[in-house]
Amino acid sequence: MQNPEGQLNQPTRSASLPTKPGFFWARWLKPAPGTADNGECCNPDEWEVMHVVENTFDPSDPEYLMVMVPGVEHWQPMENFHWGAEVRRAAQ
């Protein structure tokens, strides 16, 4: 993926789950129950940018952060991904 200045922002492995909303590199390992078409677009071998969002107002809730996968209507749980680094915005 390229940032607005044309530099490649490569995924790198992270040791832990994201702890805040934002965009992160991830590999989608398995779809959540109820995902349309049983998550056929789930590709555990490919790094993609995923959108981590606040799902509740309570940070102690296990579903406080969830993942919006492009093209998938059902939000996914954080543990269904292998996480990489946060995607940083280019300096303005």
Helices and strands as residue ranges (DSSP letters): E 22-28, G 36-39, E 48-54, E 65-68, E 76-77, G 78-80, E 81-86
